[in-house]
Amino acid sequence: MKPPTALEDTTIRYVLAHAHETNGWLDLTRICSQTARMLPDVRRAVARLARRGQLQVDESAAHSERWIRFLVPGLESDPEAVPPRIPAP
């Protein structure tokens, strides 16, 4: 297996550090902001990491373009999970 790219490495670290904050949900634009990469690039990195088994995406959750729910230690799959509501500024 080839080593992760810089974007993949940052994505793994970010998911593991922040997924517990919102019950596994993560707004991928946060990774975009940190890495200066576009959302499609981050989504492709997440897909590659999931295919390799380095990240586990909750396939039963209702994902959107920005929001994906990750399964990290301590969280279980939840078919009725929806992204958290972020209050408007």
PyMOL Python script that loads the backbone (N, CA, C, O; Angstrom):
from pymol import cmd

cmd.read_pdbstr("""\
ATOM      1  N   MET A   1       0.848  -1.176   0.000  1.00  0.00           N
ATOM      2  CA  MET A   1       0.000   0.000   0.000  1.00  0.00           C
ATOM      3  C   MET A   1       0.896   1.243   0.000  1.00  0.00           C
ATOM      4  O   MET A   1       1.872   1.328   0.746  1.00  0.00           O
ATOM      5  N   LYS A   2       0.542   2.192  -0.847  1.00  0.00           N
ATOM      6  CA  LYS A   2       1.358   3.402  -0.897  1.00  0.00           C
ATOM      7  C   LYS A   2       1.001   4.317   0.281  1.00  0.00           C
ATOM      8  O   LYS A   2      -0.126   4.283   0.775  1.00  0.00           O
ATOM      9  N   PRO A   3       1.948   5.121   0.721  1.00  0.00           N
ATOM     10  CA  PRO A   3       1.701   5.998   1.870  1.00  0.00           C
ATOM     11  C   PRO A   3       0.654   7.062   1.537  1.00  0.00           C
ATOM     12  O   PRO A   3       0.478   7.421   0.373  1.00  0.00           O
ATOM     13  N   PRO A   4      -0.039   7.565   2.563  1.00  0.00           N
ATOM     14  CA  PRO A   4      -1.055   8.588   2.300  1.00  0.00           C
ATOM     15  C   PRO A   4      -0.423   9.882   1.796  1.00  0.00           C
ATOM     16  O   PRO A   4       0.703  10.231   2.150  1.00  0.00           O
ATOM     17  N   THR A   5      -1.182  10.576   0.963  1.00  0.00           N
ATOM     18  CA  THR A   5      -0.741  11.894   0.496  1.00  0.00           C
ATOM     19  C   THR A   5      -0.845  12.870   1.673  1.00  0.00           C
ATOM     20  O   THR A   5      -1.389  12.526   2.723  1.00  0.00           O
ATOM     21  N   ALA A   6      -0.330  14.065   1.496  1.00  0.00           N
ATOM     22  CA  ALA A   6      -0.411  15.078   2.551  1.00  0.00           C
ATOM     23  C   ALA A   6      -1.871  15.392   2.882  1.00  0.00           C
ATOM     24  O   ALA A   6      -2.220  15.561   4.050  1.00  0.00           O
ATOM     25  N   LEU A   7      -2.726  15.469   1.856  1.00  0.00           N
ATOM     26  CA  LEU A   7      -4.142  15.734   2.089  1.00  0.00           C
ATOM     27  C   LEU A   7      -4.800  14.579   2.836  1.00  0.00           C
ATOM     28  O   LEU A   7      -5.585  14.805   3.757  1.00  0.00           O
ATOM     29  N   GLU A   8      -4.489  13.350   2.451  1.00  0.00           N
ATOM     30  CA  GLU A   8      -5.061  12.190   3.146  1.00  0.00           C
ATOM     31  C   GLU A   8      -4.606  12.145   4.598  1.00  0.00           C
ATOM     32  O   GLU A   8      -5.407  11.871   5.491  1.00  0.00           O
ATOM     33  N   ASP A   9      -3.342  12.409   4.837  1.00  0.00           N
ATOM     34  CA  ASP A   9      -2.820  12.407   6.204  1.00  0.00           C
ATOM     35  C   ASP A   9      -3.524  13.466   7.054  1.00  0.00           C
ATOM     36  O   ASP A   9      -3.936  13.192   8.181  1.00  0.00           O
ATOM     37  N   THR A  10      -3.656  14.660   6.513  1.00  0.00           N
ATOM     38  CA  THR A  10      -4.342  15.729   7.244  1.00  0.00           C
ATOM     39  C   THR A  10      -5.798  15.370   7.486  1.00  0.00           C
ATOM     40  O   THR A  10      -6.338  15.655   8.556  1.00  0.00           O
ATOM     41  N   THR A  11      -6.437  14.749   6.510  1.00  0.00           N
ATOM     42  CA  THR A  11      -7.839  14.358   6.647  1.00  0.00           C
ATOM     43  C   THR A  11      -8.015  13.347   7.771  1.00  0.00           C
ATOM     44  O   THR A  11      -8.909  13.495   8.605  1.00  0.00           O
ATOM     45  N   ILE A  12      -7.171  12.324   7.799  1.00  0.00           N
ATOM     46  CA  ILE A  12      -7.250  11.324   8.870  1.00  0.00           C
ATOM     47  C   ILE A  12      -7.094  11.995  10.235  1.00  0.00           C
ATOM     48  O   ILE A  12      -7.894  11.770  11.143  1.00  0.00           O
ATOM     49  N   ARG A  13      -6.081  12.802  10.365  1.00  0.00           N
ATOM     50  CA  ARG A  13      -5.818  13.470  11.648  1.00  0.00           C
ATOM     51  C   ARG A  13      -6.984  14.366  12.057  1.00  0.00           C
ATOM     52  O   ARG A  13      -7.366  14.399  13.227  1.00  0.00           O
ATOM     53  N   TYR A  14      -7.543  15.084  11.102  1.00  0.00           N
ATOM     54  CA  TYR A  14      -8.643  15.998  11.404  1.00  0.00           C
ATOM     55  C   TYR A  14      -9.891  15.232  11.832  1.00  0.00           C
ATOM     56  O   TYR A  14     -10.561  15.609  12.793  1.00  0.00           O
ATOM     57  N   VAL A  15     -10.197  14.157  11.112  1.00  0.00           N
ATOM     58  CA  VAL A  15     -11.369  13.350  11.462  1.00  0.00           C
ATOM     59  C   VAL A  15     -11.210  12.776  12.863  1.00  0.00           C
ATOM     60  O   VAL A  15     -12.128  12.873  13.678  1.00  0.00           O
ATOM     61  N   LEU A  16     -10.071  12.186  13.150  1.00  0.00           N
ATOM     62  CA  LEU A  16      -9.869  11.584  14.469  1.00  0.00           C
ATOM     63  C   LEU A  16      -9.879  12.623  15.586  1.00  0.00           C
ATOM     64  O   LEU A  16     -10.309  12.325  16.700  1.00  0.00           O
ATOM     65  N   ALA A  17      -9.417  13.817  15.308  1.00  0.00           N
ATOM     66  CA  ALA A  17      -9.372  14.866  16.333  1.00  0.00           C
ATOM     67  C   ALA A  17     -10.729  15.528  16.569  1.00  0.00           C
ATOM     68  O   ALA A  17     -10.992  15.999  17.675  1.00  0.00           O
ATOM     69  N   HIS A  18     -11.604  15.575  15.546  1.00  0.00           N
ATOM     70  CA  HIS A  18     -12.816  16.382  15.662  1.00  0.00           C
ATOM     71  C   HIS A  18     -14.142  15.647  15.505  1.00  0.00           C
ATOM     72  O   HIS A  18     -15.190  16.231  15.781  1.00  0.00           O
ATOM     73  N   ALA A  19     -14.136  14.404  15.078  1.00  0.00           N
ATOM     74  CA  ALA A  19     -15.400  13.703  14.811  1.00  0.00           C
ATOM     75  C   ALA A  19     -16.252  13.528  16.064  1.00  0.00           C
ATOM     76  O   ALA A  19     -17.478  13.482  15.964  1.00  0.00           O
ATOM     77  N   HIS A  20     -15.644  13.430  17.225  1.00  0.00           N
ATOM     78  CA  HIS A  20     -16.424  13.251  18.451  1.00  0.00           C
ATOM     79  C   HIS A  20     -17.188  14.516  18.848  1.00  0.00           C
ATOM     80  O   HIS A  20     -18.144  14.444  19.619  1.00  0.00           O
ATOM     81  N   GLU A  21     -16.783  15.646  18.338  1.00  0.00           N
ATOM     82  CA  GLU A  21     -17.436  16.903  18.706  1.00  0.00           C
ATOM     83  C   GLU A  21     -18.896  16.938  18.293  1.00  0.00           C
ATOM     84  O   GLU A  21     -19.717  17.558  18.970  1.00  0.00           O
ATOM     85  N   THR A  22     -19.230  16.279  17.189  1.00  0.00           N
ATOM     86  CA  THR A  22     -20.596  16.322  16.666  1.00  0.00           C
ATOM     87  C   THR A  22     -21.101  14.918  16.342  1.00  0.00           C
ATOM     88  O   THR A  22     -21.710  14.691  15.297  1.00  0.00           O
ATOM     89  N   ASN A  23     -20.842  13.986  17.248  1.00  0.00           N
ATOM     90  CA  ASN A  23     -21.340  12.617  17.128  1.00  0.00           C
ATOM     91  C   ASN A  23     -20.937  11.963  15.802  1.00  0.00           C
ATOM     92  O   ASN A  23     -21.728  11.235  15.201  1.00  0.00           O
ATOM     93  N   GLY A  24     -19.731  12.219  15.359  1.00  0.00           N
ATOM     94  CA  GLY A  24     -19.211  11.606  14.138  1.00  0.00           C
ATOM     95  C   GLY A  24     -19.367  12.444  12.886  1.00  0.00           C
ATOM     96  O   GLY A  24     -18.704  12.187  11.881  1.00  0.00           O
ATOM     97  N   TRP A  25     -20.234  13.446  12.932  1.00  0.00           N
ATOM     98  CA  TRP A  25     -20.450  14.303  11.756  1.00  0.00           C
ATOM     99  C   TRP A  25     -19.294  15.270  11.602  1.00  0.00           C
ATOM    100  O   TRP A  25     -18.776  15.805  12.582  1.00  0.00           O
ATOM    101  N   LEU A  26     -18.897  15.484  10.360  1.00  0.00           N
ATOM    102  CA  LEU A  26     -17.837  16.441  10.094  1.00  0.00           C
ATOM    103  C   LEU A  26     -18.153  17.224   8.828  1.00  0.00           C
ATOM    104  O   LEU A  26     -18.481  16.646   7.792  1.00  0.00           O
ATOM    105  N   ASP A  27     -18.051  18.525   8.923  1.00  0.00           N
ATOM    106  CA  ASP A  27     -18.225  19.418   7.780  1.00  0.00           C
ATOM    107  C   ASP A  27     -16.890  19.438   7.039  1.00  0.00           C
ATOM    108  O   ASP A  27     -15.901  19.971   7.541  1.00  0.00           O
ATOM    109  N   LEU A  28     -16.870  18.862   5.858  1.00  0.00           N
ATOM    110  CA  LEU A  28     -15.618  18.736   5.105  1.00  0.00           C
ATOM    111  C   LEU A  28     -15.020  20.076   4.725  1.00  0.00           C
ATOM    112  O   LEU A  28     -13.829  20.147   4.422  1.00  0.00           O
ATOM    113  N   THR A  29     -15.806  21.136   4.732  1.00  0.00           N
ATOM    114  CA  THR A  29     -15.236  22.451   4.409  1.00  0.00           C
ATOM    115  C   THR A  29     -14.246  22.904   5.487  1.00  0.00           C
ATOM    116  O   THR A  29     -13.411  23.774   5.240  1.00  0.00           O
ATOM    117  N   ARG A  30     -14.341  22.314   6.675  1.00  0.00           N
ATOM    118  CA  ARG A  30     -13.345  22.625   7.713  1.00  0.00           C
ATOM    119  C   ARG A  30     -11.975  22.100   7.294  1.00  0.00           C
ATOM    120  O   ARG A  30     -10.955  22.747   7.533  1.00  0.00           O
ATOM    121  N   ILE A  31     -11.959  20.931   6.672  1.00  0.00           N
ATOM    122  CA  ILE A  31     -10.695  20.389   6.162  1.00  0.00           C
ATOM    123  C   ILE A  31     -10.217  21.230   4.986  1.00  0.00           C
ATOM    124  O   ILE A  31      -9.020  21.476   4.839  1.00  0.00           O
ATOM    125  N   CYS A  32     -11.155  21.671   4.150  1.00  0.00           N
ATOM    126  CA  CYS A  32     -10.808  22.546   3.024  1.00  0.00           C
ATOM    127  C   CYS A  32     -10.116  23.812   3.531  1.00  0.00           C
ATOM    128  O   CYS A  32      -9.098  24.232   2.981  1.00  0.00           O
ATOM    129  N   SER A  33     -10.665  24.408   4.569  1.00  0.00           N
ATOM    130  CA  SER A  33     -10.092  25.640   5.122  1.00  0.00           C
ATOM    131  C   SER A  33      -8.694  25.413   5.657  1.00  0.00           C
ATOM    132  O   SER A  33      -7.813  26.258   5.496  1.00  0.00           O
ATOM    133  N   GLN A  34      -8.491  24.268   6.296  1.00  0.00           N
ATOM    134  CA  GLN A  34      -7.193  23.984   6.893  1.00  0.00           C
ATOM    135  C   GLN A  34      -6.133  23.654   5.843  1.00  0.00           C
ATOM    136  O   GLN A  34      -4.956  23.966   6.025  1.00  0.00           O
ATOM    137  N   THR A  35      -6.551  23.028   4.752  1.00  0.00           N
ATOM    138  CA  THR A  35      -5.580  22.559   3.753  1.00  0.00           C
ATOM    139  C   THR A  35      -5.516  23.408   2.492  1.00  0.00           C
ATOM    140  O   THR A  35      -4.648  23.192   1.646  1.00  0.00           O
ATOM    141  N   ALA A  36      -6.421  24.371   2.355  1.00  0.00           N
ATOM    142  CA  ALA A  36      -6.513  25.205   1.151  1.00  0.00           C
ATOM    143  C   ALA A  36      -6.789  24.360  -0.087  1.00  0.00           C
ATOM    144  O   ALA A  36      -6.312  24.671  -1.178  1.00  0.00           O
ATOM    145  N   ARG A  37      -7.563  23.289   0.088  1.00  0.00           N
ATOM    146  CA  ARG A  37      -7.953  22.424  -1.026  1.00  0.00           C
ATOM    147  C   ARG A  37      -9.448  22.564  -1.250  1.00  0.00           C
ATOM    148  O   ARG A  37     -10.187  22.924  -0.334  1.00  0.00           O
ATOM    149  N   MET A  38      -9.890  22.282  -2.456  1.00  0.00           N
ATOM    150  CA  MET A  38     -11.296  22.389  -2.815  1.00  0.00           C
ATOM    151  C   MET A  38     -12.075  21.176  -2.274  1.00  0.00           C
ATOM    152  O   MET A  38     -11.508  20.108  -2.043  1.00  0.00           O
ATOM    153  N   LEU A  39     -13.384  21.371  -2.081  1.00  0.00           N
ATOM    154  CA  LEU A  39     -14.236  20.321  -1.535  1.00  0.00           C
ATOM    155  C   LEU A  39     -14.170  19.019  -2.344  1.00  0.00           C
ATOM    156  O   LEU A  39     -14.096  17.951  -1.737  1.00  0.00           O
ATOM    157  N   PRO A  40     -14.193  19.053  -3.685  1.00  0.00           N
ATOM    158  CA  PRO A  40     -14.095  17.786  -4.425  1.00  0.00           C
ATOM    159  C   PRO A  40     -12.792  17.020  -4.127  1.00  0.00           C
ATOM    160  O   PRO A  40     -12.792  15.790  -4.084  1.00  0.00           O
ATOM    161  N   ASP A  41     -11.689  17.747  -3.923  1.00  0.00           N
ATOM    162  CA  ASP A  41     -10.419  17.094  -3.584  1.00  0.00           C
ATOM    163  C   ASP A  41     -10.528  16.382  -2.239  1.00  0.00           C
ATOM    164  O   ASP A  41     -10.065  15.251  -2.089  1.00  0.00           O
ATOM    165  N   VAL A  42     -11.140  17.044  -1.271  1.00  0.00           N
ATOM    166  CA  VAL A  42     -11.283  16.458   0.067  1.00  0.00           C
ATOM    167  C   VAL A  42     -12.223  15.256   0.007  1.00  0.00           C
ATOM    168  O   VAL A  42     -11.959  14.232   0.637  1.00  0.00           O
ATOM    169  N   ARG A  43     -13.309  15.373  -0.742  1.00  0.00           N
ATOM    170  CA  ARG A  43     -14.242  14.242  -0.872  1.00  0.00           C
ATOM    171  C   ARG A  43     -13.550  13.033  -1.514  1.00  0.00           C
ATOM    172  O   ARG A  43     -13.778  11.898  -1.096  1.00  0.00           O
ATOM    173  N   ARG A  44     -12.713  13.270  -2.519  1.00  0.00           N
ATOM    174  CA  ARG A  44     -11.973  12.165  -3.144  1.00  0.00           C
ATOM    175  C   ARG A  44     -10.991  11.544  -2.156  1.00  0.00           C
ATOM    176  O   ARG A  44     -10.830  10.324  -2.125  1.00  0.00           O
ATOM    177  N   ALA A  45     -10.336  12.372  -1.350  1.00  0.00           N
ATOM    178  CA  ALA A  45      -9.404  11.855  -0.342  1.00  0.00           C
ATOM    179  C   ALA A  45     -10.145  10.984   0.668  1.00  0.00           C
ATOM    180  O   ALA A  45      -9.656   9.919   1.046  1.00  0.00           O
ATOM    181  N   VAL A  46     -11.318  11.430   1.105  1.00  0.00           N
ATOM    182  CA  VAL A  46     -12.123  10.641   2.042  1.00  0.00           C
ATOM    183  C   VAL A  46     -12.514   9.315   1.403  1.00  0.00           C
ATOM    184  O   VAL A  46     -12.444   8.271   2.052  1.00  0.00           O
ATOM    185  N   ALA A  47     -12.921   9.345   0.151  1.00  0.00           N
ATOM    186  CA  ALA A  47     -13.315   8.115  -0.544  1.00  0.00           C
ATOM    187  C   ALA A  47     -12.141   7.140  -0.652  1.00  0.00           C
ATOM    188  O   ALA A  47     -12.314   5.940  -0.444  1.00  0.00           O
ATOM    189  N   ARG A  48     -10.958   7.643  -0.973  1.00  0.00           N
ATOM    190  CA  ARG A  48      -9.775   6.772  -1.059  1.00  0.00           C
ATOM    191  C   ARG A  48      -9.461   6.155   0.300  1.00  0.00           C
ATOM    192  O   ARG A  48      -9.175   4.961   0.394  1.00  0.00           O
ATOM    193  N   LEU A  49      -9.516   6.973   1.354  1.00  0.00           N
ATOM    194  CA  LEU A  49      -9.231   6.478   2.700  1.00  0.00           C
ATOM    195  C   LEU A  49     -10.259   5.439   3.139  1.00  0.00           C
ATOM    196  O   LEU A  49      -9.913   4.465   3.807  1.00  0.00           O
ATOM    197  N   ALA A  50     -11.508   5.643   2.769  1.00  0.00           N
ATOM    198  CA  ALA A  50     -12.555   4.675   3.111  1.00  0.00           C
ATOM    199  C   ALA A  50     -12.339   3.362   2.351  1.00  0.00           C
ATOM    200  O   ALA A  50     -12.499   2.283   2.924  1.00  0.00           O
ATOM    201  N   ARG A  51     -11.977   3.447   1.065  1.00  0.00           N
ATOM    202  CA  ARG A  51     -11.717   2.231   0.277  1.00  0.00           C
ATOM    203  C   ARG A  51     -10.573   1.421   0.866  1.00  0.00           C
ATOM    204  O   ARG A  51     -10.606   0.190   0.866  1.00  0.00           O
ATOM    205  N   ARG A  52      -9.563   2.118   1.366  1.00  0.00           N
ATOM    206  CA  ARG A  52      -8.402   1.450   1.955  1.00  0.00           C
ATOM    207  C   ARG A  52      -8.661   0.975   3.383  1.00  0.00           C
ATOM    208  O   ARG A  52      -7.841   0.259   3.958  1.00  0.00           O
ATOM    209  N   GLY A  53      -9.786   1.367   3.952  1.00  0.00           N
ATOM    210  CA  GLY A  53     -10.108   0.973   5.320  1.00  0.00           C
ATOM    211  C   GLY A  53      -9.431   1.820   6.381  1.00  0.00           C
ATOM    212  O   GLY A  53      -9.388   1.434   7.549  1.00  0.00           O
ATOM    213  N   GLN A  54      -8.895   2.983   5.984  1.00  0.00           N
ATOM    214  CA  GLN A  54      -8.217   3.850   6.941  1.00  0.00           C
ATOM    215  C   GLN A  54      -9.181   4.780   7.656  1.00  0.00           C
ATOM    216  O   GLN A  54      -8.864   5.284   8.734  1.00  0.00           O
ATOM    217  N   LEU A  55     -10.349   5.016   7.079  1.00  0.00           N
ATOM    218  CA  LEU A  55     -11.444   5.745   7.717  1.00  0.00           C
ATOM    219  C   LEU A  55     -12.709   4.952   7.455  1.00  0.00           C
ATOM    220  O   LEU A  55     -12.849   4.309   6.415  1.00  0.00           O
ATOM    221  N   GLN A  56     -13.626   5.002   8.406  1.00  0.00           N
ATOM    222  CA  GLN A  56     -14.895   4.310   8.216  1.00  0.00           C
ATOM    223  C   GLN A  56     -16.015   5.336   8.170  1.00  0.00           C
ATOM    224  O   GLN A  56     -16.231   6.084   9.124  1.00  0.00           O
ATOM    225  N   VAL A  57     -16.725   5.359   7.047  1.00  0.00           N
ATOM    226  CA  VAL A  57     -17.845   6.272   6.841  1.00  0.00           C
ATOM    227  C   VAL A  57     -19.123   5.525   7.203  1.00  0.00           C
ATOM    228  O   VAL A  57     -19.287   4.361   6.836  1.00  0.00           O
ATOM    229  N   ASP A  58     -20.027   6.185   7.918  1.00  0.00           N
ATOM    230  CA  ASP A  58     -21.311   5.585   8.272  1.00  0.00           C
ATOM    231  C   ASP A  58     -22.201   5.642   7.034  1.00  0.00           C
ATOM    232  O   ASP A  58     -22.816   6.670   6.752  1.00  0.00           O
ATOM    233  N   GLU A  59     -22.266   4.548   6.307  1.00  0.00           N
ATOM    234  CA  GLU A  59     -23.023   4.506   5.048  1.00  0.00           C
ATOM    235  C   GLU A  59     -24.526   4.604   5.270  1.00  0.00           C
ATOM    236  O   GLU A  59     -25.266   4.913   4.337  1.00  0.00           O
ATOM    237  N   SER A  60     -24.990   4.345   6.494  1.00  0.00           N
ATOM    238  CA  SER A  60     -26.427   4.398   6.757  1.00  0.00           C
ATOM    239  C   SER A  60     -26.913   5.820   7.054  1.00  0.00           C
ATOM    240  O   SER A  60     -28.119   6.067   7.067  1.00  0.00           O
ATOM    241  N   ALA A  61     -25.998   6.748   7.291  1.00  0.00           N
ATOM    242  CA  ALA A  61     -26.375   8.131   7.607  1.00  0.00           C
ATOM    243  C   ALA A  61     -26.654   8.910   6.320  1.00  0.00           C
ATOM    244  O   ALA A  61     -26.139   8.583   5.251  1.00  0.00           O
ATOM    245  N   ALA A  62     -27.476   9.941   6.451  1.00  0.00           N
ATOM    246  CA  ALA A  62     -27.866  10.772   5.301  1.00  0.00           C
ATOM    247  C   ALA A  62     -26.810  11.853   5.060  1.00  0.00           C
ATOM    248  O   ALA A  62     -26.895  12.947   5.617  1.00  0.00           O
ATOM    249  N   HIS A  63     -25.818  11.540   4.231  1.00  0.00           N
ATOM    250  CA  HIS A  63     -24.736  12.487   3.941  1.00  0.00           C
ATOM    251  C   HIS A  63     -25.194  13.558   2.965  1.00  0.00           C
ATOM    252  O   HIS A  63     -26.168  13.379   2.233  1.00  0.00           O
ATOM    253  N   SER A  64     -24.479  14.668   2.969  1.00  0.00           N
ATOM    254  CA  SER A  64     -24.701  15.715   1.982  1.00  0.00           C
ATOM    255  C   SER A  64     -23.368  15.991   1.297  1.00  0.00           C
ATOM    256  O   SER A  64     -22.384  15.292   1.542  1.00  0.00           O
ATOM    257  N   GLU A  65     -23.336  16.991   0.454  1.00  0.00           N
ATOM    258  CA  GLU A  65     -22.088  17.341  -0.227  1.00  0.00           C
ATOM    259  C   GLU A  65     -21.004  17.732   0.777  1.00  0.00           C
ATOM    260  O   GLU A  65     -19.838  17.378   0.604  1.00  0.00           O
ATOM    261  N   ARG A  66     -21.388  18.460   1.824  1.00  0.00           N
ATOM    262  CA  ARG A  66     -20.430  18.951   2.824  1.00  0.00           C
ATOM    263  C   ARG A  66     -20.277  18.040   4.027  1.00  0.00           C
ATOM    264  O   ARG A  66     -19.172  17.887   4.546  1.00  0.00           O
ATOM    265  N   TRP A  67     -21.357  17.438   4.476  1.00  0.00           N
ATOM    266  CA  TRP A  67     -21.368  16.693   5.729  1.00  0.00           C
ATOM    267  C   TRP A  67     -21.265  15.191   5.509  1.00  0.00           C
ATOM    268  O   TRP A  67     -21.995  14.622   4.697  1.00  0.00           O
ATOM    269  N   ILE A  68     -20.353  14.553   6.237  1.00  0.00           N
ATOM    270  CA  ILE A  68     -20.201  13.103   6.231  1.00  0.00           C
ATOM    271  C   ILE A  68     -20.080  12.654   7.684  1.00  0.00           C
ATOM    272  O   ILE A  68     -19.437  13.311   8.502  1.00  0.00           O
ATOM    273  N   ARG A  69     -20.714  11.518   7.987  1.00  0.00           N
ATOM    274  CA  ARG A  69     -20.609  10.967   9.342  1.00  0.00           C
ATOM    275  C   ARG A  69     -19.589   9.835   9.319  1.00  0.00           C
ATOM    276  O   ARG A  69     -19.703   8.885   8.544  1.00  0.00           O
ATOM    277  N   PHE A  70     -18.600   9.961  10.182  1.00  0.00           N
ATOM    278  CA  PHE A  70     -17.550   8.963  10.309  1.00  0.00           C
ATOM    279  C   PHE A  70     -17.807   8.110  11.529  1.00  0.00           C
ATOM    280  O   PHE A  70     -18.321   8.591  12.540  1.00  0.00           O
ATOM    281  N   LEU A  71     -17.449   6.844  11.434  1.00  0.00           N
ATOM    282  CA  LEU A  71     -17.514   5.962  12.586  1.00  0.00           C
ATOM    283  C   LEU A  71     -16.111   5.905  13.174  1.00  0.00           C
ATOM    284  O   LEU A  71     -15.175   5.404  12.550  1.00  0.00           O
ATOM    285  N   VAL A  72     -15.992   6.419  14.362  1.00  0.00           N
ATOM    286  CA  VAL A  72     -14.719   6.418  15.074  1.00  0.00           C
ATOM    287  C   VAL A  72     -14.929   5.653  16.373  1.00  0.00           C
ATOM    288  O   VAL A  72     -16.072   5.443  16.781  1.00  0.00           O
ATOM    289  N   PRO A  73     -13.859   5.235  17.030  1.00  0.00           N
ATOM    290  CA  PRO A  73     -14.019   4.476  18.271  1.00  0.00           C
ATOM    291  C   PRO A  73     -14.978   5.186  19.245  1.00  0.00           C
ATOM    292  O   PRO A  73     -14.839   6.376  19.529  1.00  0.00           O
ATOM    293  N   GLY A  74     -15.936   4.424  19.734  1.00  0.00           N
ATOM    294  CA  GLY A  74     -16.914   4.966  20.668  1.00  0.00           C
ATOM    295  C   GLY A  74     -18.230   5.350  20.020  1.00  0.00           C
ATOM    296  O   GLY A  74     -19.192   5.648  20.728  1.00  0.00           O
ATOM    297  N   LEU A  75     -18.307   5.354  18.686  1.00  0.00           N
ATOM    298  CA  LEU A  75     -19.539   5.686  17.976  1.00  0.00           C
ATOM    299  C   LEU A  75     -20.032   4.471  17.204  1.00  0.00           C
ATOM    300  O   LEU A  75     -19.237   3.700  16.666  1.00  0.00           O
ATOM    301  N   GLU A  76     -21.341   4.309  17.156  1.00  0.00           N
ATOM    302  CA  GLU A  76     -21.930   3.216  16.388  1.00  0.00           C
ATOM    303  C   GLU A  76     -22.748   3.788  15.244  1.00  0.00           C
ATOM    304  O   GLU A  76     -23.145   4.953  15.267  1.00  0.00           O
ATOM    305  N   SER A  77     -22.994   2.954  14.241  1.00  0.00           N
ATOM    306  CA  SER A  77     -23.807   3.364  13.104  1.00  0.00           C
ATOM    307  C   SER A  77     -25.199   3.748  13.577  1.00  0.00           C
ATOM    308  O   SER A  77     -25.745   3.124  14.487  1.00  0.00           O
ATOM    309  N   ASP A  78     -25.774   4.775  12.961  1.00  0.00           N
ATOM    310  CA  ASP A  78     -27.107   5.248  13.317  1.00  0.00           C
ATOM    311  C   ASP A  78     -27.830   5.612  12.022  1.00  0.00           C
ATOM    312  O   ASP A  78     -27.580   6.676  11.457  1.00  0.00           O
ATOM    313  N   PRO A  79     -28.738   4.729  11.538  1.00  0.00           N
ATOM    314  CA  PRO A  79     -29.414   4.984  10.265  1.00  0.00           C
ATOM    315  C   PRO A  79     -30.240   6.264  10.243  1.00  0.00           C
ATOM    316  O   PRO A  79     -30.519   6.795   9.168  1.00  0.00           O
ATOM    317  N   GLU A  80     -30.631   6.763  11.396  1.00  0.00           N
ATOM    318  CA  GLU A  80     -31.447   7.976  11.436  1.00  0.00           C
ATOM    319  C   GLU A  80     -30.612   9.226  11.709  1.00  0.00           C
ATOM    320  O   GLU A  80     -31.162  10.304  11.936  1.00  0.00           O
ATOM    321  N   ALA A  81     -29.293   9.085  11.689  1.00  0.00           N
ATOM    322  CA  ALA A  81     -28.424  10.225  11.974  1.00  0.00           C
ATOM    323  C   ALA A  81     -28.523  11.278  10.867  1.00  0.00           C
ATOM    324  O   ALA A  81     -28.511  10.956   9.679  1.00  0.00           O
ATOM    325  N   VAL A  82     -28.618  12.509  11.276  1.00  0.00           N
ATOM    326  CA  VAL A  82     -28.626  13.641  10.335  1.00  0.00           C
ATOM    327  C   VAL A  82     -27.574  14.640  10.787  1.00  0.00           C
ATOM    328  O   VAL A  82     -27.248  14.694  11.973  1.00  0.00           O
ATOM    329  N   PRO A  83     -27.037  15.434   9.865  1.00  0.00           N
ATOM    330  CA  PRO A  83     -26.034  16.411  10.243  1.00  0.00           C
ATOM    331  C   PRO A  83     -26.551  17.366  11.305  1.00  0.00           C
ATOM    332  O   PRO A  83     -27.743  17.672  11.327  1.00  0.00           O
ATOM    333  N   PRO A  84     -25.682  17.840  12.182  1.00  0.00           N
ATOM    334  CA  PRO A  84     -26.114  18.784  13.215  1.00  0.00           C
ATOM    335  C   PRO A  84     -26.532  20.118  12.600  1.00  0.00           C
ATOM    336  O   PRO A  84     -26.045  20.511  11.540  1.00  0.00           O
ATOM    337  N   ARG A  85     -27.422  20.787  13.270  1.00  0.00           N
ATOM    338  CA  ARG A  85     -27.827  22.132  12.822  1.00  0.00           C
ATOM    339  C   ARG A  85     -26.853  23.135  13.406  1.00  0.00           C
ATOM    340  O   ARG A  85     -26.621  23.170  14.614  1.00  0.00           O
ATOM    341  N   ILE A  86     -26.298  23.936  12.547  1.00  0.00           N
ATOM    342  CA  ILE A  86     -25.365  24.976  12.965  1.00  0.00           C
ATOM    343  C   ILE A  86     -26.154  26.272  13.024  1.00  0.00           C
ATOM    344  O   ILE A  86     -26.740  26.689  12.025  1.00  0.00           O
ATOM    345  N   PRO A  87     -26.174  26.917  14.195  1.00  0.00           N
ATOM    346  CA  PRO A  87     -26.945  28.165  14.294  1.00  0.00           C
ATOM    347  C   PRO A  87     -26.413  29.247  13.364  1.00  0.00           C
ATOM    348  O   PRO A  87     -25.204  29.388  13.182  1.00  0.00           O
ATOM    349  N   ALA A  88     -27.313  29.990  12.791  1.00  0.00           N
ATOM    350  CA  ALA A  88     -26.921  31.093  11.911  1.00  0.00           C
ATOM    351  C   ALA A  88     -26.269  32.198  12.725  1.00  0.00           C
ATOM    352  O   ALA A  88     -26.662  32.453  13.863  1.00  0.00           O
ATOM    353  N   PRO A  89     -25.267  32.857  12.138  1.00  0.00           N
ATOM    354  CA  PRO A  89     -24.581  33.937  12.879  1.00  0.00           C
ATOM    355  C   PRO A  89     -25.467  35.134  13.119  1.00  0.00           C
ATOM    356  O   PRO A  89     -25.031  36.113  13.725  1.00  0.00           O
TER     357      PRO A  89
END
""", "prot")
cmd.dss("prot")
cmd.show_as("cartoon", "prot")
cmd.util.cbc("prot")
cmd.orient("prot")
